[in-house]
């Protein structure tokens, strides 16, 4: 009995049931099933060695690294007494401390806020802090999100450095809390902002407004400038007053430029922009700056088939036409005379400020070789040269390295037609000629080969007088007359009606080539170098002479007797003349 009594516990020391004991244990530890894995508020009681001590109302304080209270780009600033929210991971670790996490608390809070923003399609703020494959990482107040590279900006961004570490607005495209995945876009926010700016800009846009924009794209004909939600075209001719062959000479993609609205169509919303209009027009007062006849040094900016453009000052160019480039080189491409970027001396030939054109001359600044040639070789000078070319109208003879002269067909020989005479020449032949004329204005030198000798026509025609009867040799019989030769170098023509005083005898076919006839000279044409003759006029003249010498029908002599006597006398004269000609020919042969 005593043993039994001794082992029975006292009434006040009765052991509680097991379930009540567990509840009291949890209460004494300050915990419960709702603490672990939840976010609670705590008070900072101190900072030791970069660790923050926090009292969350449990038997022991918790410790959280100070760095968990910092945000990207900023240092943590904690003071004792501050109230913070932390996440309870465990009641105690091996050291008997409560395991807390500020990052987990921030993440849980952030997820809740982000889900609310995602559901309401609201923007969220975040900081780009890292680069990963295909994009970047963004801190959304403790939650890490993925920013694809294509969603960083409206245009490709070459350097993202300025965007990192700076709070930026983002739009959540997709999120999955279970997997911890969030995809955000900065581009969506910019596009939405641009749409608002575009609407505002279109409403306020007017011609003459000066705006600032960013070069978005460059083409051969100009550049597209982003004005903030709307693009305008900056044509290549409106970039600068000076010549711009391609927009890349003055602009680059991403460059910020100041432009003026030159034209705006509200219906099509097409905007034309200009940069040069913001600068003074260099063409103002251009006539006073570049008077006609003055010489300037300029730079060749462009070469075409028809000439070259020379820049006199930035924005002011003049054209040197191909005909004004060289005194000598004709039909040569300008690129063979001058080159791009070459500095040349030019003369102002004409200024048109209305059409914004200046005509320039390059050859006018050089010695005129035609004037020099005329001074050294006036008309009448004999000169020697080489046949450079043979054309259907004459010979081109090289007189020096710069100048050629031309011998026309009619100036090759006195003896033959030019078409025949030119066949006797070939390229490379050395010929002597006389300078007939030097036309400096037309840049021509006329030469003559036949002028080196006296004109046989003039020598013989000086012996022939109008009204004289001459002996001719028939050279050709044609329908309307006969062609004849008088002497060695004179040619003539007898019309059909002048072949006889008798109409029945006015037939060219009664004559033959080589036949000799007597005719009267009725005209001498030195221009055509031909005689006009008449057999009819000779017959009438002979009849008058016979009538005068042998009497008239009134004195008793018949016309037949008179004519017979006259014919007989004429025949005797002809025989005498032929005998004299034969003697002269014999003397020449001797």
Secondary structure, 3 states (H helix, E strand, C coil): CHHHHHHCCCHHHCCCCHHHHHHHHHHHCCCCCCCCCCEEEEEEEEEECCEEEEECCCCCCEEEEHHHHCCCCCCCCCCCCCEEEEEEEECCCCCCCEEEEHHHHHHHHHHHHHHHHHHCCCEEEEEEEEEECCEEEEEECCEEEEEEHHHCCCCCCCCCHHHCCCEEEEEEEEEECCCCEEEEECHHHHHHHHHHHHHHHHHHCCCCCEEEEEEEEEECCEEEEECCCCEEEEEHHHCCCCCCCCHHHCCCCCCEEEEEEEEEECCCCEEEEECHHHCCCCCCCHHHHCCCCCEEEEEEEEEECCEEEEEEECCEEEEEEHHHCCCCCCCCCHHHCCCCCCEEEEEEEEEECCCCEEEEECHHHCCCHHHHHHHHCCCCCEEEEEEEEEECCEEEEECCCCCEEEEEHHHCCCCCCHHHHHHHCCCCCEEEEEEEEEECCCCEEEEECHHHCCCHHHHHHCCCCCCCEEEEEEEEEECCEEEEEECCCEEEEEEHHHCCCCHHHCCHHHCCCCCEEEEEEEEEECCCCEEEEEHHHHHHHHHHHHHHHHCCHHHCCCHHHHHHHHHHHHHHHHHHHHHHHHHHHHHHHC
